[in-house]
Amino acid sequence: MSDTSALEAQLAFVEEAMRSLDNALAAQQQHIFKLEQQVDRLRQQLNEQGARLDAVAEPGNDPAPPHY
C-alpha cells in the first residue's frame, strides 16, 4: 500500500468514525430532550397533587401522638 492510499484509508476511517459519533450524539440529545420533558411533566403533576393535598388537609385535625 502506498503512502497516499494509506492516508486515504485512514481518512475514510476517521470520517466514518466522525459520522458514527455525530449520529450517536444526535440520538443522545433527542433522548435527553425527551427525558427533560418527562421530568417537567412529572414536576407539574407533583405540584398539582401537592396543591390538592394542601386544599384537602386541614391543620389541627390530626390526633395527638401517643406518649410512651
mmCIF file of the N, C-alpha and C atoms, coordinates in Angstrom:
data_MODEL
# 
_entry.id   MODEL 
# 
loop_
_atom_site.group_PDB 
_atom_site.id 
_atom_site.type_symbol 
_atom_site.label_atom_id 
_atom_site.label_alt_id 
_atom_site.label_comp_id 
_atom_site.label_asym_id 
_atom_site.label_entity_id 
_atom_site.label_seq_id 
_atom_site.pdbx_PDB_ins_code 
_atom_site.Cartn_x 
_atom_site.Cartn_y 
_atom_site.Cartn_z 
_atom_site.occupancy 
_atom_site.B_iso_or_equiv 
_atom_site.pdbx_formal_charge 
_atom_site.auth_seq_id 
_atom_site.auth_comp_id 
_atom_site.auth_asym_id 
_atom_site.auth_atom_id 
_atom_site.pdbx_PDB_model_num 
ATOM 1   N N  . MET A 1 1  ? 0.845   -1.166 0.000  1.00 0.00 ? 1  MET A N  1 
ATOM 2   C CA . MET A 1 1  ? 0.000   0.000  0.000  1.00 0.00 ? 1  MET A CA 1 
ATOM 3   C C  . MET A 1 1  ? 0.900   1.241  0.000  1.00 0.00 ? 1  MET A C  1 
ATOM 4   N N  . SER A 1 2  ? 0.581   2.166  -0.874 1.00 0.00 ? 2  SER A N  1 
ATOM 5   C CA . SER A 1 2  ? 1.392   3.385  -0.937 1.00 0.00 ? 2  SER A CA 1 
ATOM 6   C C  . SER A 1 2  ? 1.005   4.334  0.184  1.00 0.00 ? 2  SER A C  1 
ATOM 7   N N  . ASP A 1 3  ? 1.830   5.328  0.381  1.00 0.00 ? 3  ASP A N  1 
ATOM 8   C CA . ASP A 1 3  ? 1.564   6.309  1.424  1.00 0.00 ? 3  ASP A CA 1 
ATOM 9   C C  . ASP A 1 3  ? 0.230   7.016  1.204  1.00 0.00 ? 3  ASP A C  1 
ATOM 10  N N  . THR A 1 4  ? -0.057  7.327  -0.044 1.00 0.00 ? 4  THR A N  1 
ATOM 11  C CA . THR A 1 4  ? -1.301  8.029  -0.370 1.00 0.00 ? 4  THR A CA 1 
ATOM 12  C C  . THR A 1 4  ? -2.510  7.161  -0.059 1.00 0.00 ? 4  THR A C  1 
ATOM 13  N N  . SER A 1 5  ? -2.465  5.917  -0.449 1.00 0.00 ? 5  SER A N  1 
ATOM 14  C CA . SER A 1 5  ? -3.617  5.045  -0.208 1.00 0.00 ? 5  SER A CA 1 
ATOM 15  C C  . SER A 1 5  ? -3.775  4.762  1.289  1.00 0.00 ? 5  SER A C  1 
ATOM 16  N N  . ALA A 1 6  ? -2.677  4.708  2.021  1.00 0.00 ? 6  ALA A N  1 
ATOM 17  C CA . ALA A 1 6  ? -2.748  4.506  3.473  1.00 0.00 ? 6  ALA A CA 1 
ATOM 18  C C  . ALA A 1 6  ? -3.401  5.713  4.130  1.00 0.00 ? 6  ALA A C  1 
ATOM 19  N N  . LEU A 1 7  ? -3.027  6.899  3.690  1.00 0.00 ? 7  LEU A N  1 
ATOM 20  C CA . LEU A 1 7  ? -3.636  8.116  4.218  1.00 0.00 ? 7  LEU A CA 1 
ATOM 21  C C  . LEU A 1 7  ? -5.124  8.194  3.859  1.00 0.00 ? 7  LEU A C  1 
ATOM 22  N N  . GLU A 1 8  ? -5.464  7.794  2.645  1.00 0.00 ? 8  GLU A N  1 
ATOM 23  C CA . GLU A 1 8  ? -6.868  7.793  2.226  1.00 0.00 ? 8  GLU A CA 1 
ATOM 24  C C  . GLU A 1 8  ? -7.684  6.813  3.066  1.00 0.00 ? 8  GLU A C  1 
ATOM 25  N N  . ALA A 1 9  ? -7.106  5.665  3.373  1.00 0.00 ? 9  ALA A N  1 
ATOM 26  C CA . ALA A 1 9  ? -7.795  4.675  4.204  1.00 0.00 ? 9  ALA A CA 1 
ATOM 27  C C  . ALA A 1 9  ? -7.996  5.210  5.609  1.00 0.00 ? 9  ALA A C  1 
ATOM 28  N N  . GLN A 1 10 ? -6.972  5.854  6.142  1.00 0.00 ? 10 GLN A N  1 
ATOM 29  C CA . GLN A 1 10 ? -7.097  6.442  7.478  1.00 0.00 ? 10 GLN A CA 1 
ATOM 30  C C  . GLN A 1 10 ? -8.140  7.557  7.489  1.00 0.00 ? 10 GLN A C  1 
ATOM 31  N N  . LEU A 1 11 ? -8.146  8.378  6.459  1.00 0.00 ? 11 LEU A N  1 
ATOM 32  C CA . LEU A 1 11 ? -9.116  9.463  6.353  1.00 0.00 ? 11 LEU A CA 1 
ATOM 33  C C  . LEU A 1 11 ? -10.537 8.906  6.271  1.00 0.00 ? 11 LEU A C  1 
ATOM 34  N N  . ALA A 1 12 ? -10.720 7.864  5.491  1.00 0.00 ? 12 ALA A N  1 
ATOM 35  C CA . ALA A 1 12 ? -12.049 7.246  5.378  1.00 0.00 ? 12 ALA A CA 1 
ATOM 36  C C  . ALA A 1 12 ? -12.491 6.700  6.728  1.00 0.00 ? 12 ALA A C  1 
ATOM 37  N N  . PHE A 1 13 ? -11.554 6.088  7.463  1.00 0.00 ? 13 PHE A N  1 
ATOM 38  C CA . PHE A 1 13 ? -11.877 5.565  8.790  1.00 0.00 ? 13 PHE A CA 1 
ATOM 39  C C  . PHE A 1 13 ? -12.283 6.692  9.738  1.00 0.00 ? 13 PHE A C  1 
ATOM 40  N N  . VAL A 1 14 ? -11.523 7.781  9.719  1.00 0.00 ? 14 VAL A N  1 
ATOM 41  C CA . VAL A 1 14 ? -11.811 8.924  10.596 1.00 0.00 ? 14 VAL A CA 1 
ATOM 42  C C  . VAL A 1 14 ? -13.157 9.544  10.222 1.00 0.00 ? 14 VAL A C  1 
ATOM 43  N N  . GLU A 1 15 ? -13.432 9.681  8.947  1.00 0.00 ? 15 GLU A N  1 
ATOM 44  C CA . GLU A 1 15 ? -14.713 10.248 8.514  1.00 0.00 ? 15 GLU A CA 1 
ATOM 45  C C  . GLU A 1 15 ? -15.877 9.367  8.963  1.00 0.00 ? 15 GLU A C  1 
ATOM 46  N N  . GLU A 1 16 ? -15.728 8.059  8.842  1.00 0.00 ? 16 GLU A N  1 
ATOM 47  C CA . GLU A 1 16 ? -16.788 7.138  9.279  1.00 0.00 ? 16 GLU A CA 1 
ATOM 48  C C  . GLU A 1 16 ? -16.967 7.200  10.789 1.00 0.00 ? 16 GLU A C  1 
ATOM 49  N N  . ALA A 1 17 ? -15.872 7.287  11.521 1.00 0.00 ? 17 ALA A N  1 
ATOM 50  C CA . ALA A 1 17 ? -15.952 7.394  12.975 1.00 0.00 ? 17 ALA A CA 1 
ATOM 51  C C  . ALA A 1 17 ? -16.651 8.687  13.373 1.00 0.00 ? 17 ALA A C  1 
ATOM 52  N N  . MET A 1 18 ? -16.333 9.788  12.690 1.00 0.00 ? 18 MET A N  1 
ATOM 53  C CA . MET A 1 18 ? -16.996 11.061 12.981 1.00 0.00 ? 18 MET A CA 1 
ATOM 54  C C  . MET A 1 18 ? -18.492 10.983 12.696 1.00 0.00 ? 18 MET A C  1 
ATOM 55  N N  . ARG A 1 19 ? -18.870 10.373 11.590 1.00 0.00 ? 19 ARG A N  1 
ATOM 56  C CA . ARG A 1 19 ? -20.290 10.218 11.255 1.00 0.00 ? 19 ARG A CA 1 
ATOM 57  C C  . ARG A 1 19 ? -21.006 9.400  12.328 1.00 0.00 ? 19 ARG A C  1 
ATOM 58  N N  . SER A 1 20 ? -20.360 8.331  12.747 1.00 0.00 ? 20 SER A N  1 
ATOM 59  C CA . SER A 1 20 ? -20.946 7.468  13.769 1.00 0.00 ? 20 SER A CA 1 
ATOM 60  C C  . SER A 1 20 ? -21.108 8.211  15.092 1.00 0.00 ? 20 SER A C  1 
ATOM 61  N N  . LEU A 1 21 ? -20.086 8.950  15.502 1.00 0.00 ? 21 LEU A N  1 
ATOM 62  C CA . LEU A 1 21 ? -20.167 9.718  16.743 1.00 0.00 ? 21 LEU A CA 1 
ATOM 63  C C  . LEU A 1 21 ? -21.203 10.831 16.646 1.00 0.00 ? 21 LEU A C  1 
ATOM 64  N N  . ASP A 1 22 ? -21.305 11.462 15.498 1.00 0.00 ? 22 ASP A N  1 
ATOM 65  C CA . ASP A 1 22 ? -22.291 12.524 15.302 1.00 0.00 ? 22 ASP A CA 1 
ATOM 66  C C  . ASP A 1 22 ? -23.707 11.966 15.416 1.00 0.00 ? 22 ASP A C  1 
ATOM 67  N N  . ASN A 1 23 ? -23.938 10.790 14.833 1.00 0.00 ? 23 ASN A N  1 
ATOM 68  C CA . ASN A 1 23 ? -25.257 10.155 14.931 1.00 0.00 ? 23 ASN A CA 1 
ATOM 69  C C  . ASN A 1 23 ? -25.577 9.772  16.374 1.00 0.00 ? 23 ASN A C  1 
ATOM 70  N N  . ALA A 1 24 ? -24.589 9.256  17.080 1.00 0.00 ? 24 ALA A N  1 
ATOM 71  C CA . ALA A 1 24 ? -24.794 8.875  18.478 1.00 0.00 ? 24 ALA A CA 1 
ATOM 72  C C  . ALA A 1 24 ? -25.096 10.110 19.327 1.00 0.00 ? 24 ALA A C  1 
ATOM 73  N N  . LEU A 1 25 ? -24.392 11.197 19.080 1.00 0.00 ? 25 LEU A N  1 
ATOM 74  C CA . LEU A 1 25 ? -24.619 12.426 19.829 1.00 0.00 ? 25 LEU A CA 1 
ATOM 75  C C  . LEU A 1 25 ? -26.015 12.981 19.555 1.00 0.00 ? 25 LEU A C  1 
ATOM 76  N N  . ALA A 1 26 ? -26.442 12.956 18.308 1.00 0.00 ? 26 ALA A N  1 
ATOM 77  C CA . ALA A 1 26 ? -27.779 13.439 17.965 1.00 0.00 ? 26 ALA A CA 1 
ATOM 78  C C  . ALA A 1 26 ? -28.851 12.598 18.657 1.00 0.00 ? 26 ALA A C  1 
ATOM 79  N N  . ALA A 1 27 ? -28.660 11.292 18.684 1.00 0.00 ? 27 ALA A N  1 
ATOM 80  C CA . ALA A 1 27 ? -29.626 10.409 19.347 1.00 0.00 ? 27 ALA A CA 1 
ATOM 81  C C  . ALA A 1 27 ? -29.660 10.686 20.846 1.00 0.00 ? 27 ALA A C  1 
ATOM 82  N N  . GLN A 1 28 ? -28.508 10.910 21.449 1.00 0.00 ? 28 GLN A N  1 
ATOM 83  C CA . GLN A 1 28 ? -28.457 11.215 22.879 1.00 0.00 ? 28 GLN A CA 1 
ATOM 84  C C  . GLN A 1 28 ? -29.132 12.545 23.179 1.00 0.00 ? 28 GLN A C  1 
ATOM 85  N N  . GLN A 1 29 ? -28.943 13.528 22.329 1.00 0.00 ? 29 GLN A N  1 
ATOM 86  C CA . GLN A 1 29 ? -29.575 14.822 22.539 1.00 0.00 ? 29 GLN A CA 1 
ATOM 87  C C  . GLN A 1 29 ? -31.095 14.703 22.473 1.00 0.00 ? 29 GLN A C  1 
ATOM 88  N N  . GLN A 1 30 ? -31.597 13.909 21.542 1.00 0.00 ? 30 GLN A N  1 
ATOM 89  C CA . GLN A 1 30 ? -33.047 13.693 21.451 1.00 0.00 ? 30 GLN A CA 1 
ATOM 90  C C  . GLN A 1 30 ? -33.554 12.991 22.708 1.00 0.00 ? 30 GLN A C  1 
ATOM 91  N N  . HIS A 1 31 ? -32.819 12.004 23.171 1.00 0.00 ? 31 HIS A N  1 
ATOM 92  C CA . HIS A 1 31 ? -33.210 11.264 24.365 1.00 0.00 ? 31 HIS A CA 1 
ATOM 93  C C  . HIS A 1 31 ? -33.221 12.184 25.594 1.00 0.00 ? 31 HIS A C  1 
ATOM 94  N N  . ILE A 1 32 ? -32.207 13.010 25.715 1.00 0.00 ? 32 ILE A N  1 
ATOM 95  C CA . ILE A 1 32 ? -32.144 13.954 26.841 1.00 0.00 ? 32 ILE A CA 1 
ATOM 96  C C  . ILE A 1 32 ? -33.306 14.929 26.774 1.00 0.00 ? 32 ILE A C  1 
ATOM 97  N N  . PHE A 1 33 ? -33.645 15.416 25.598 1.00 0.00 ? 33 PHE A N  1 
ATOM 98  C CA . PHE A 1 33 ? -34.766 16.339 25.446 1.00 0.00 ? 33 PHE A CA 1 
ATOM 99  C C  . PHE A 1 33 ? -36.071 15.682 25.889 1.00 0.00 ? 33 PHE A C  1 
ATOM 100 N N  . LYS A 1 34 ? -36.277 14.427 25.488 1.00 0.00 ? 34 LYS A N  1 
ATOM 101 C CA . LYS A 1 34 ? -37.490 13.713 25.896 1.00 0.00 ? 34 LYS A CA 1 
ATOM 102 C C  . LYS A 1 34 ? -37.518 13.510 27.412 1.00 0.00 ? 34 LYS A C  1 
ATOM 103 N N  . LEU A 1 35 ? -36.377 13.180 28.006 1.00 0.00 ? 35 LEU A N  1 
ATOM 104 C CA . LEU A 1 35 ? -36.311 12.999 29.453 1.00 0.00 ? 35 LEU A CA 1 
ATOM 105 C C  . LEU A 1 35 ? -36.590 14.313 30.189 1.00 0.00 ? 35 LEU A C  1 
ATOM 106 N N  . GLU A 1 36 ? -36.074 15.417 29.670 1.00 0.00 ? 36 GLU A N  1 
ATOM 107 C CA . GLU A 1 36 ? -36.334 16.716 30.291 1.00 0.00 ? 36 GLU A CA 1 
ATOM 108 C C  . GLU A 1 36 ? -37.823 17.051 30.234 1.00 0.00 ? 36 GLU A C  1 
ATOM 109 N N  . GLN A 1 37 ? -38.461 16.747 29.117 1.00 0.00 ? 37 GLN A N  1 
ATOM 110 C CA . GLN A 1 37 ? -39.900 16.978 29.004 1.00 0.00 ? 37 GLN A CA 1 
ATOM 111 C C  . GLN A 1 37 ? -40.662 16.124 30.013 1.00 0.00 ? 37 GLN A C  1 
ATOM 112 N N  . GLN A 1 38 ? -40.250 14.880 30.176 1.00 0.00 ? 38 GLN A N  1 
ATOM 113 C CA . GLN A 1 38 ? -40.904 13.984 31.122 1.00 0.00 ? 38 GLN A CA 1 
ATOM 114 C C  . GLN A 1 38 ? -40.725 14.485 32.557 1.00 0.00 ? 38 GLN A C  1 
ATOM 115 N N  . VAL A 1 39 ? -39.534 14.945 32.887 1.00 0.00 ? 39 VAL A N  1 
ATOM 116 C CA . VAL A 1 39 ? -39.289 15.484 34.229 1.00 0.00 ? 39 VAL A CA 1 
ATOM 117 C C  . VAL A 1 39 ? -40.165 16.718 34.468 1.00 0.00 ? 39 VAL A C  1 
ATOM 118 N N  . ASP A 1 40 ? -40.293 17.571 33.469 1.00 0.00 ? 40 ASP A N  1 
ATOM 119 C CA . ASP A 1 40 ? -41.145 18.759 33.611 1.00 0.00 ? 40 ASP A CA 1 
ATOM 120 C C  . ASP A 1 40 ? -42.603 18.362 33.851 1.00 0.00 ? 40 ASP A C  1 
ATOM 121 N N  . ARG A 1 41 ? -43.087 17.358 33.112 1.00 0.00 ? 41 ARG A N  1 
ATOM 122 C CA . ARG A 1 41 ? -44.470 16.895 33.308 1.00 0.00 ? 41 ARG A CA 1 
ATOM 123 C C  . ARG A 1 41 ? -44.655 16.306 34.707 1.00 0.00 ? 41 ARG A C  1 
ATOM 124 N N  . LEU A 1 42 ? -43.684 15.509 35.147 1.00 0.00 ? 42 LEU A N  1 
ATOM 125 C CA . LEU A 1 42 ? -43.774 14.910 36.483 1.00 0.00 ? 42 LEU A CA 1 
ATOM 126 C C  . LEU A 1 42 ? -43.727 15.975 37.575 1.00 0.00 ? 42 LEU A C  1 
ATOM 127 N N  . ARG A 1 43 ? -42.889 16.992 37.384 1.00 0.00 ? 43 ARG A N  1 
ATOM 128 C CA . ARG A 1 43 ? -42.806 18.087 38.356 1.00 0.00 ? 43 ARG A CA 1 
ATOM 129 C C  . ARG A 1 43 ? -44.136 18.838 38.424 1.00 0.00 ? 43 ARG A C  1 
ATOM 130 N N  . GLN A 1 44 ? -44.738 19.069 37.270 1.00 0.00 ? 44 GLN A N  1 
ATOM 131 C CA . GLN A 1 44 ? -46.027 19.754 37.230 1.00 0.00 ? 44 GLN A CA 1 
ATOM 132 C C  . GLN A 1 44 ? -47.108 18.916 37.924 1.00 0.00 ? 44 GLN A C  1 
ATOM 133 N N  . GLN A 1 45 ? -47.129 17.620 37.666 1.00 0.00 ? 45 GLN A N  1 
ATOM 134 C CA . GLN A 1 45 ? -48.105 16.742 38.311 1.00 0.00 ? 45 GLN A CA 1 
ATOM 135 C C  . GLN A 1 45 ? -47.896 16.716 39.818 1.00 0.00 ? 45 GLN A C  1 
ATOM 136 N N  . LEU A 1 46 ? -46.652 16.686 40.247 1.00 0.00 ? 46 LEU A N  1 
ATOM 137 C CA . LEU A 1 46 ? -46.351 16.678 41.674 1.00 0.00 ? 46 LEU A CA 1 
ATOM 138 C C  . LEU A 1 46 ? -46.827 17.978 42.332 1.00 0.00 ? 46 LEU A C  1 
ATOM 139 N N  . ASN A 1 47 ? -46.590 19.099 41.683 1.00 0.00 ? 47 ASN A N  1 
ATOM 140 C CA . ASN A 1 47 ? -47.057 20.370 42.217 1.00 0.00 ? 47 ASN A CA 1 
ATOM 141 C C  . ASN A 1 47 ? -48.583 20.423 42.294 1.00 0.00 ? 47 ASN A C  1 
ATOM 142 N N  . GLU A 1 48 ? -49.250 19.892 41.274 1.00 0.00 ? 48 GLU A N  1 
ATOM 143 C CA . GLU A 1 48 ? -50.718 19.866 41.273 1.00 0.00 ? 48 GLU A CA 1 
ATOM 144 C C  . GLU A 1 48 ? -51.243 18.983 42.398 1.00 0.00 ? 48 GLU A C  1 
ATOM 145 N N  . GLN A 1 49 ? -50.618 17.831 42.602 1.00 0.00 ? 49 GLN A N  1 
ATOM 146 C CA . GLN A 1 49 ? -51.049 16.937 43.676 1.00 0.00 ? 49 GLN A CA 1 
ATOM 147 C C  . GLN A 1 49 ? -50.799 17.571 45.036 1.00 0.00 ? 49 GLN A C  1 
ATOM 148 N N  . GLY A 1 50 ? -49.681 18.256 45.182 1.00 0.00 ? 50 GLY A N  1 
ATOM 149 C CA . GLY A 1 50 ? -49.387 18.933 46.437 1.00 0.00 ? 50 GLY A CA 1 
ATOM 150 C C  . GLY A 1 50 ? -50.417 20.013 46.727 1.00 0.00 ? 50 GLY A C  1 
ATOM 151 N N  . ALA A 1 51 ? -50.817 20.743 45.700 1.00 0.00 ? 51 ALA A N  1 
ATOM 152 C CA . ALA A 1 51 ? -51.824 21.788 45.880 1.00 0.00 ? 51 ALA A CA 1 
ATOM 153 C C  . ALA A 1 51 ? -53.165 21.172 46.277 1.00 0.00 ? 51 ALA A C  1 
ATOM 154 N N  . ARG A 1 52 ? -53.517 20.049 45.677 1.00 0.00 ? 52 ARG A N  1 
ATOM 155 C CA . ARG A 1 52 ? -54.779 19.377 46.035 1.00 0.00 ? 52 ARG A CA 1 
ATOM 156 C C  . ARG A 1 52 ? -54.732 18.870 47.464 1.00 0.00 ? 52 ARG A C  1 
ATOM 157 N N  . LEU A 1 53 ? -53.597 18.308 47.872 1.00 0.00 ? 53 LEU A N  1 
ATOM 158 C CA . LEU A 1 53 ? -53.472 17.812 49.247 1.00 0.00 ? 53 LEU A CA 1 
ATOM 159 C C  . LEU A 1 53 ? -53.538 18.960 50.245 1.00 0.00 ? 53 LEU A C  1 
ATOM 160 N N  . ASP A 1 54 ? -52.915 20.078 49.902 1.00 0.00 ? 54 ASP A N  1 
ATOM 161 C CA . ASP A 1 54 ? -52.983 21.243 50.785 1.00 0.00 ? 54 ASP A CA 1 
ATOM 162 C C  . ASP A 1 54 ? -54.413 21.747 50.918 1.00 0.00 ? 54 ASP A C  1 
ATOM 163 N N  . ALA A 1 55 ? -55.174 21.677 49.848 1.00 0.00 ? 55 ALA A N  1 
ATOM 164 C CA . ALA A 1 55 ? -56.551 22.147 49.884 1.00 0.00 ? 55 ALA A CA 1 
ATOM 165 C C  . ALA A 1 55 ? -57.430 21.220 50.710 1.00 0.00 ? 55 ALA A C  1 
ATOM 166 N N  . VAL A 1 56 ? -57.134 19.925 50.692 1.00 0.00 ? 56 VAL A N  1 
ATOM 167 C CA . VAL A 1 56 ? -57.953 18.941 51.406 1.00 0.00 ? 56 VAL A CA 1 
ATOM 168 C C  . VAL A 1 56 ? -57.572 18.869 52.878 1.00 0.00 ? 56 VAL A C  1 
ATOM 169 N N  . ALA A 1 57 ? -56.287 18.943 53.154 1.00 0.00 ? 57 ALA A N  1 
ATOM 170 C CA . ALA A 1 57 ? -55.806 18.786 54.529 1.00 0.00 ? 57 ALA A CA 1 
ATOM 171 C C  . ALA A 1 57 ? -56.152 20.026 55.356 1.00 0.00 ? 57 ALA A C  1 
ATOM 172 N N  . GLU A 1 58 ? -56.697 19.788 56.520 1.00 0.00 ? 58 GLU A N  1 
ATOM 173 C CA . GLU A 1 58 ? -56.991 20.888 57.440 1.00 0.00 ? 58 GLU A CA 1 
ATOM 174 C C  . GLU A 1 58 ? -56.077 20.732 58.647 1.00 0.00 ? 58 GLU A C  1 
ATOM 175 N N  . PRO A 1 59 ? -55.343 21.764 58.970 1.00 0.00 ? 59 PRO A N  1 
ATOM 176 C CA . PRO A 1 59 ? -54.438 21.648 60.121 1.00 0.00 ? 59 PRO A CA 1 
ATOM 177 C C  . PRO A 1 59 ? -55.232 21.523 61.418 1.00 0.00 ? 59 PRO A C  1 
ATOM 178 N N  . GLY A 1 60 ? -54.689 20.747 62.352 1.00 0.00 ? 60 GLY A N  1 
ATOM 179 C CA . GLY A 1 60 ? -55.318 20.607 63.667 1.00 0.00 ? 60 GLY A CA 1 
ATOM 180 C C  . GLY A 1 60 ? -56.264 19.427 63.781 1.00 0.00 ? 60 GLY A C  1 
ATOM 181 N N  . ASN A 1 61 ? -56.514 18.712 62.696 1.00 0.00 ? 61 ASN A N  1 
ATOM 182 C CA . ASN A 1 61 ? -57.421 17.562 62.751 1.00 0.00 ? 61 ASN A CA 1 
ATOM 183 C C  . ASN A 1 61 ? -56.696 16.274 63.093 1.00 0.00 ? 61 ASN A C  1 
ATOM 184 N N  . ASP A 1 62 ? -55.394 16.297 63.123 1.00 0.00 ? 62 ASP A N  1 
ATOM 185 C CA . ASP A 1 62 ? -54.636 15.096 63.422 1.00 0.00 ? 62 ASP A CA 1 
ATOM 186 C C  . ASP A 1 62 ? -54.704 14.812 64.923 1.00 0.00 ? 62 ASP A C  1 
ATOM 187 N N  . PRO A 1 63 ? -54.872 13.544 65.291 1.00 0.00 ? 63 PRO A N  1 
ATOM 188 C CA . PRO A 1 63 ? -54.879 13.209 66.719 1.00 0.00 ? 63 PRO A CA 1 
ATOM 189 C C  . PRO A 1 63 ? -53.487 13.407 67.315 1.00 0.00 ? 63 PRO A C  1 
ATOM 190 N N  . ALA A 1 64 ? -53.454 13.654 68.597 1.00 0.00 ? 64 ALA A N  1 
ATOM 191 C CA . ALA A 1 64 ? -52.169 13.822 69.261 1.00 0.00 ? 64 ALA A CA 1 
ATOM 192 C C  . ALA A 1 64 ? -51.394 12.522 69.243 1.00 0.00 ? 64 ALA A C  1 
ATOM 193 N N  . PRO A 1 65 ? -50.086 12.565 69.071 1.00 0.00 ? 65 PRO A N  1 
ATOM 194 C CA . PRO A 1 65 ? -49.299 11.328 69.034 1.00 0.00 ? 65 PRO A CA 1 
ATOM 195 C C  . PRO A 1 65 ? -49.285 10.691 70.415 1.00 0.00 ? 65 PRO A C  1 
ATOM 196 N N  . PRO A 1 66 ? -49.217 9.369  70.450 1.00 0.00 ? 66 PRO A N  1 
ATOM 197 C CA . PRO A 1 66 ? -49.188 8.680  71.752 1.00 0.00 ? 66 PRO A CA 1 
ATOM 198 C C  . PRO A 1 66 ? -47.851 8.950  72.455 1.00 0.00 ? 66 PRO A C  1 
ATOM 199 N N  . HIS A 1 67 ? -47.931 9.071  73.745 1.00 0.00 ? 67 HIS A N  1 
ATOM 200 C CA . HIS A 1 67 ? -46.721 9.300  74.537 1.00 0.00 ? 67 HIS A CA 1 
ATOM 201 C C  . HIS A 1 67 ? -46.406 8.024  75.319 1.00 0.00 ? 67 HIS A C  1 
ATOM 202 N N  . TYR A 1 68 ? -45.186 7.610  75.300 1.00 0.00 ? 68 TYR A N  1 
ATOM 203 C CA . TYR A 1 68 ? -44.806 6.374  75.956 1.00 0.00 ? 68 TYR A CA 1 
ATOM 204 C C  . TYR A 1 68 ? -44.023 6.663  77.210 1.00 0.00 ? 68 TYR A C  1 
# 
